[in-house]
Amino acid sequence: VHLKTASTWSEAHYDPSTETGSLLTDPSCLVKYSSTPLELYPSATSLNYGTTIWEGLKCYRQSDGVARVFRPDMNYARFRRGAAAMCLPPPSYALFMRSIQRALVANGDLVPPVGDGMKLYVRPMLLGSGQQLGLYPSPQFSLLFYVSPTGNYFKGATAGLKLHLETLRCRAARGGTGNVKCSGNYAVTLRPLMDAKAQGFGDNLYLELDSYKSGQLDDAVLQELSAANFFLVLRTGEIATPSLARGTILPGVTRDSVLALARSFVPELQQLIVASTNNPDAVVTVSERDVTAGEIKRAAEAFVTGTAAEVVPVGSVATGRGEEAFEAVLPHGADAAGGPITAKLLSMLREVMAGARTCATTEHWLRDPFASPEVFRGKEPEM
């Protein structure tokens, strides 16, 4: 799906009250990916100044064969905030949701059968596609939606992830765009990621670099991975993840889902917390706060979350060559399934996705892309 505008998105693109607009009637708005390359001038603002945002969400099949899209309203809320940050006109909620539906219905045969982590990945994009040599917002914008079948992000792992604690380079700083899903947030992680892999690590765990002082690495505040949020299960029973308050961490949809499930099903987690922590006095609590590097050494479990990754255990965290020494090996890290809490949270998430677990919190999390536009759209999220 490809739509263009020189100002804002209007009912000429899509009018939900009449089910009309170029999204549905203009043949040039729905094209084959392989035979229709995106035409951009060299002076396009997205190429020169990075004015591109995108989202990642998934469509998959439940055991009865019915297709489901997981929490697309959350993706829209983040997309809208990102558009404002990048001086891009946000689409309406109705246009965003109808475009997802249009792309999925047109590619319905690509939604994979039921399988471990198998899904049809959906990527909405909004970018400045107009010509603009000077540093100004783009005079034209493109809204795109494309799909691709995918499997597990960390497929093939036989143990928990081996993470590099990055102490020399940062992915985001306060006052920047670390909480925006823009292209630049990922470009800045590529060189550090390749360097980490060359040392045998699977990914980088970043710090709030201004909180790190030489010789006091344990006190440095954690951020997230290149493309996943980070969680600890402490020996007290606390399930903790770095707070969004600093504005440097991406508000992940899976992060939010895991937090919601952990808070909704504390009694179930409490049954497993002693096996996780080996502490008979451990009590499950769930928190979003500043988490420090030193707390990894005192954790029973660690895991990461993301749309593609879902919930993946961490085996160890360490610094690399030329850095202050640090190493933490998680007690359950040798197990590919992770510790009891990690495994249970993944199970809960997949049960919700499969429609086998529900509660008031998870209501409206699953949408049927082959339902009517009104049913698929549901209630617009509060912004």
C-alpha positions as CSV (number, residue, x, y, z in Angstrom):
1,V,0.0,0.0,0.0
2,H,1.4,3.4,-1.0
3,L,-0.4,6.7,-0.4
4,K,1.0,10.3,-1.0
5,T,0.1,13.8,0.2
6,A,1.6,17.2,0.0
7,S,-0.1,18.4,3.2
8,T,-2.3,16.2,5.5
9,W,-4.2,13.0,5.1
10,S,-7.9,13.5,4.4
11,E,-11.1,11.7,3.6
12,A,-10.0,11.8,-0.1
13,H,-7.5,9.1,1.0
14,Y,-10.0,7.2,3.1
15,D,-13.5,8.0,4.5
16,P,-14.6,5.4,7.0
17,S,-18.2,6.6,7.0
18,T,-18.6,5.8,3.3
19,E,-15.8,3.2,2.7
20,T,-14.4,5.4,-0.1
21,G,-11.1,7.0,-1.0
22,S,-8.0,6.5,-3.0
23,L,-6.9,3.7,-0.7
24,L,-9.7,1.6,-2.0
25,T,-10.3,2.9,-5.5
26,D,-7.0,4.0,-6.9
27,P,-5.1,1.0,-8.5
28,S,-1.8,2.8,-8.0
29,C,-2.3,2.7,-4.2
30,L,-2.0,-1.1,-4.0
31,V,0.9,-2.5,-6.0
32,K,3.2,-5.5,-6.1
33,Y,6.3,-5.0,-4.0
34,S,8.6,-6.8,-6.4
35,S,7.7,-4.9,-9.5
36,T,7.1,-1.4,-8.1
37,P,10.2,0.2,-6.6
38,L,9.8,3.3,-4.5
39,E,10.7,6.4,-6.6
40,L,12.6,9.0,-4.6
41,Y,14.7,11.9,-5.7
42,P,18.3,12.2,-4.3
43,S,17.2,15.3,-2.4
44,A,14.3,13.5,-0.6
45,T,14.3,14.6,3.1
46,S,14.0,11.0,4.2
47,L,17.3,10.2,2.5
48,N,19.1,13.4,3.5
49,Y,17.7,14.1,7.0
50,G,16.3,10.8,8.2
51,T,12.6,11.9,8.3
52,T,11.4,8.3,8.4
53,I,9.3,6.5,11.0
54,W,8.0,2.9,10.9
55,E,6.2,0.3,12.9
56,G,6.4,-3.5,13.3
57,L,3.4,-5.6,14.0
58,K,2.4,-9.2,13.3
59,C,-0.4,-11.2,11.8
60,Y,-0.5,-14.9,12.6
61,R,-3.0,-17.8,12.7
62,Q,-4.5,-19.4,15.8
63,S,-5.0,-23.1,16.1
64,D,-8.5,-22.9,14.4
65,G,-6.9,-21.2,11.4
66,V,-8.3,-17.7,12.1
67,A,-5.9,-14.9,11.5
68,R,-5.2,-12.3,14.2
69,V,-3.3,-9.0,14.4
70,F,-1.8,-8.3,17.8
71,R,-2.6,-4.9,19.4
72,P,-2.4,-2.6,16.3
73,D,-3.9,0.3,18.2
74,M,-0.7,0.4,20.3
75,N,1.3,0.7,17.2
76,Y,-0.8,3.5,15.9
77,A,-0.4,5.5,19.1
78,R,3.4,5.2,18.9
79,F,3.3,5.9,15.1
80,R,1.4,9.1,15.7
81,R,3.8,10.3,18.4
82,G,6.7,9.5,16.0
83,A,5.1,11.5,13.2
84,A,4.9,14.6,15.4
85,A,8.6,14.2,16.4
86,M,9.7,13.9,12.8
87,C,7.5,16.8,11.4
88,L,5.4,14.3,9.4
89,P,1.6,14.5,9.1
90,P,0.1,11.6,11.1
91,P,-2.6,9.5,9.4
92,S,-6.0,9.2,11.0
93,Y,-6.5,6.1,13.1
94,A,-9.1,4.9,10.6
95,L,-6.7,5.3,7.6
96,F,-3.9,3.5,9.5
97,M,-6.0,0.5,10.4
98,R,-7.7,0.3,7.0
99,S,-4.3,0.3,5.3
100,I,-3.1,-2.5,7.5
101,Q,-6.2,-4.4,6.7
102,R,-5.9,-3.7,2.9
103,A,-2.3,-5.0,2.8
104,L,-3.2,-8.1,4.8
105,V,-6.2,-9.0,2.8
106,A,-4.3,-8.6,-0.4
107,N,-1.6,-10.9,0.9
108,G,-3.8,-13.3,2.9
109,D,-2.2,-16.3,1.3
110,L,1.1,-15.3,2.9
111,V,-0.2,-15.6,6.5
112,P,1.7,-18.7,7.6
113,P,0.1,-21.7,9.2
114,V,0.2,-22.2,13.0
115,G,3.9,-22.6,14.0
116,D,6.4,-21.6,16.7
117,G,6.8,-17.9,16.2
118,M,5.6,-18.0,12.6
119,K,3.9,-14.8,11.5
120,L,3.3,-12.3,8.7
121,Y,5.2,-9.2,9.7
122,V,3.6,-5.9,8.8
123,R,5.7,-2.7,8.5
124,P,3.9,0.6,8.2
125,M,6.2,3.5,7.2
126,L,5.8,7.3,7.0
127,L,8.5,9.3,5.3
128,G,9.4,12.6,3.7
129,S,9.4,11.8,0.0
130,G,9.5,15.3,-1.4
131,Q,12.5,17.2,-2.7
132,Q,14.1,19.6,-0.1
133,L,17.8,20.5,-0.2
134,G,17.5,22.8,2.8
135,L,16.9,21.6,6.4
136,Y,13.1,21.9,6.4
137,P,10.2,19.5,6.6
138,S,9.4,17.6,3.4
139,P,7.0,19.2,0.9
140,Q,5.6,15.7,0.2
141,F,5.0,12.6,2.2
142,S,4.5,8.9,1.6
143,L,2.6,6.4,3.7
144,L,3.5,2.8,3.0
145,F,2.5,-0.7,4.3
146,Y,4.3,-3.8,3.3
147,V,4.4,-7.4,4.6
148,S,6.9,-10.2,4.9
149,P,6.6,-13.8,6.4
150,T,9.0,-14.2,9.3
151,G,10.0,-16.6,12.1
152,N,11.7,-16.2,15.5
153,Y,14.1,-13.3,15.7
154,F,16.6,-15.2,17.8
155,K,15.9,-18.6,16.2
156,G,18.4,-21.3,16.9
157,A,19.5,-20.2,20.3
158,T,20.4,-23.1,22.5
159,A,20.9,-21.1,25.7
160,G,20.1,-17.6,26.9
161,L,21.4,-14.6,25.0
162,K,25.0,-13.5,25.5
163,L,24.8,-9.7,25.7
164,H,27.5,-7.1,25.5
165,L,27.2,-4.2,28.0
166,E,28.1,-1.3,25.8
167,T,30.0,1.3,27.8
168,L,31.7,3.4,25.0
169,R,28.8,4.3,22.7
170,C,25.2,5.3,23.3
171,R,22.0,4.7,21.3
172,A,20.1,7.6,22.8
173,A,20.3,10.5,25.2
174,R,17.8,12.5,27.2
175,G,16.2,15.2,25.0
176,G,16.7,13.2,21.9
177,T,14.6,10.7,19.9
178,G,15.3,7.5,21.8
179,N,11.6,6.9,22.4
180,V,10.7,7.4,18.7
181,K,10.6,4.5,16.3
182,C,12.6,6.4,13.6
183,S,15.2,5.1,11.3
184,G,18.1,7.0,13.0
185,N,17.6,5.0,16.2
186,Y,18.5,1.8,14.4
187,A,21.3,3.2,12.2
188,V,23.2,4.3,15.3
189,T,23.2,0.7,16.6
190,L,24.5,-1.0,13.5
191,R,28.3,-0.4,14.0
192,P,28.2,-1.3,17.7
193,L,26.1,-4.4,16.9
194,M,28.6,-5.6,14.3
195,D,31.5,-5.0,16.7
196,A,29.7,-6.9,19.5
197,K,29.0,-9.9,17.2
198,A,32.7,-9.9,16.2
199,Q,33.5,-10.5,19.9
200,G,31.0,-13.3,20.2
201,F,28.0,-11.4,21.6
202,G,24.5,-11.6,20.4
203,D,23.5,-8.0,20.9
204,N,24.3,-4.9,22.9
205,L,22.7,-3.7,26.1
206,Y,23.0,0.1,26.2
207,L,23.5,2.4,29.2
208,E,22.3,5.9,30.0
209,L,25.8,6.9,29.2
210,D,25.7,10.1,31.2
211,S,25.1,7.9,34.3
212,Y,28.3,5.9,33.9
213,K,31.4,7.0,35.7
214,S,34.7,5.2,35.4
215,G,35.2,2.7,38.2
216,Q,31.4,2.8,39.1
217,L,29.9,0.7,36.3
218,D,27.6,-1.1,38.7
219,D,25.8,2.2,39.3
220,A,25.2,3.0,35.6
221,V,21.6,3.0,34.5
222,L,20.4,0.6,31.8
223,Q,18.5,1.4,28.7
224,E,17.6,-1.4,26.2
225,L,19.1,-3.5,23.4
226,S,19.4,-2.6,19.7
227,A,15.8,-3.6,19.1
228,A,14.4,-5.0,22.3
229,N,13.5,-4.0,25.8
230,F,15.2,-5.5,28.9
231,F,13.8,-7.1,32.1
232,L,15.2,-8.5,35.3
233,V,13.7,-10.9,37.8
234,L,15.4,-10.0,41.1
235,R,15.9,-12.4,44.0
236,T,13.4,-10.3,46.0
237,G,10.7,-11.3,43.5
238,E,10.6,-8.0,41.8
239,I,10.2,-8.0,38.0
240,A,11.8,-4.8,36.9
241,T,12.3,-3.0,33.5
242,P,13.9,0.4,32.8
243,S,11.5,3.2,33.0
244,L,10.2,5.3,30.1
245,A,10.4,8.5,32.1
246,R,13.8,9.5,30.8
247,G,12.5,9.5,27.2
248,T,15.4,7.4,25.9
249,I,13.7,4.0,25.6
250,L,11.3,2.8,23.0
251,P,7.8,2.0,24.5
252,G,7.6,-1.5,23.1
253,V,4.2,-3.1,22.5
254,T,5.5,-6.5,23.8
255,R,7.1,-4.7,26.8
256,D,3.7,-3.2,27.7
257,S,2.0,-6.5,27.1
258,V,4.4,-8.4,29.4
259,L,4.0,-5.8,32.1
260,A,0.2,-6.0,31.8
261,L,0.2,-9.8,32.0
262,A,2.6,-9.8,35.0
263,R,0.4,-7.4,36.9
264,S,-2.8,-9.2,36.0
265,F,-1.6,-12.7,36.9
266,V,0.6,-12.2,40.0
267,P,-0.8,-15.2,41.8
268,E,0.3,-17.6,39.0
269,L,3.8,-16.0,39.0
270,Q,4.0,-16.2,42.8
271,Q,3.8,-20.0,42.5
272,L,7.0,-20.0,40.5
273,I,9.0,-17.2,42.2
274,V,10.7,-19.4,44.8
275,A,11.9,-21.8,42.1
276,S,13.2,-18.8,40.2
277,T,15.0,-17.0,43.0
278,N,15.7,-19.8,45.6
279,N,14.3,-17.3,48.1
280,P,11.4,-18.6,50.2
281,D,10.5,-15.0,51.1
282,A,10.4,-13.7,47.5
283,V,7.2,-11.8,46.7
284,V,6.3,-10.9,43.1
285,T,6.1,-7.2,42.4
286,V,6.3,-5.5,39.0
287,S,8.0,-2.2,38.5
288,E,9.2,0.3,35.9
289,R,12.1,2.3,37.3
290,D,15.8,3.1,36.8
291,V,17.6,-0.3,36.7
292,T,21.4,-0.4,37.2
293,A,24.0,-2.6,35.8
294,G,25.0,-3.9,39.2
295,E,21.4,-5.3,39.7
296,I,22.1,-7.8,36.9
297,K,24.6,-9.5,39.2
298,R,21.9,-9.9,41.8
299,A,19.2,-11.1,39.4
300,A,17.7,-14.6,39.2
301,E,16.6,-14.2,35.6
302,A,16.8,-11.7,32.8
303,F,15.0,-11.6,29.5
304,V,14.3,-9.3,26.5
305,T,11.0,-8.5,24.7
306,G,10.1,-7.4,21.2
307,T,7.6,-7.9,18.4
308,A,9.8,-10.4,16.6
309,A,11.6,-11.7,19.6
310,E,8.5,-12.1,21.9
311,V,10.2,-13.1,25.2
312,V,13.8,-14.4,25.0
313,P,16.0,-15.3,28.1
314,V,19.4,-13.8,28.7
315,G,22.3,-16.0,29.7
316,S,25.0,-13.5,30.5
317,V,26.0,-9.8,30.3
318,A,29.6,-8.7,30.0
319,T,31.8,-5.9,28.7
320,G,34.3,-6.5,25.9
321,R,37.8,-5.5,24.9
322,G,39.0,-2.1,26.1
323,E,36.2,-1.6,28.6
324,E,35.9,-1.7,32.4
325,A,35.5,-5.3,33.5
326,F,32.0,-6.5,34.1
327,E,30.4,-10.0,34.0
328,A,27.1,-11.4,35.2
329,V,26.0,-14.9,34.5
330,L,22.3,-15.5,35.1
331,P,21.5,-18.7,37.2
332,H,19.0,-19.9,34.6
333,G,20.9,-18.6,31.6
334,A,22.1,-22.0,30.3
335,D,18.5,-23.1,29.7
336,A,17.2,-22.1,26.2
337,A,13.7,-21.7,27.8
338,G,15.0,-19.4,30.5
339,G,14.0,-19.4,34.2
340,P,10.5,-20.2,35.5
341,I,9.3,-16.6,35.3
342,T,10.6,-16.0,31.8
343,A,9.1,-19.2,30.5
344,K,5.8,-18.5,32.2
345,L,5.5,-15.0,30.8
346,L,6.2,-16.2,27.3
347,S,3.6,-18.9,27.8
348,M,1.1,-16.4,29.0
349,L,1.8,-14.1,26.0
350,R,1.4,-16.9,23.5
351,E,-1.8,-18.1,25.3
352,V,-3.3,-14.6,24.9
353,M,-2.2,-14.5,21.3
354,A,-3.8,-17.9,20.7
355,G,-7.1,-16.8,22.4
356,A,-6.6,-19.3,25.2
357,R,-6.1,-16.7,28.0
358,T,-8.2,-13.6,28.5
359,C,-8.8,-11.1,31.2
360,A,-10.1,-7.5,31.4
361,T,-6.7,-6.2,30.5
362,T,-6.3,-8.2,27.3
363,E,-9.7,-7.3,25.9
364,H,-9.4,-6.0,22.4
365,W,-5.8,-7.0,22.0
366,L,-6.6,-9.4,19.1
367,R,-8.1,-8.1,15.8
368,D,-9.4,-10.1,12.8
369,P,-8.0,-8.5,9.6
370,F,-10.7,-10.3,7.6
371,A,-13.6,-8.8,9.6
372,S,-15.4,-5.7,8.7
373,P,-13.4,-2.5,8.7
374,E,-15.4,-1.2,11.7
375,V,-14.9,-4.4,13.7
376,F,-11.1,-4.5,12.9
377,R,-10.7,-0.9,13.8
378,G,-12.4,-1.0,17.1
379,K,-12.1,1.9,19.5
380,E,-9.5,4.6,18.7
381,P,-6.8,4.7,21.4
382,E,-6.6,7.7,23.7
383,M,-3.6,9.9,22.9
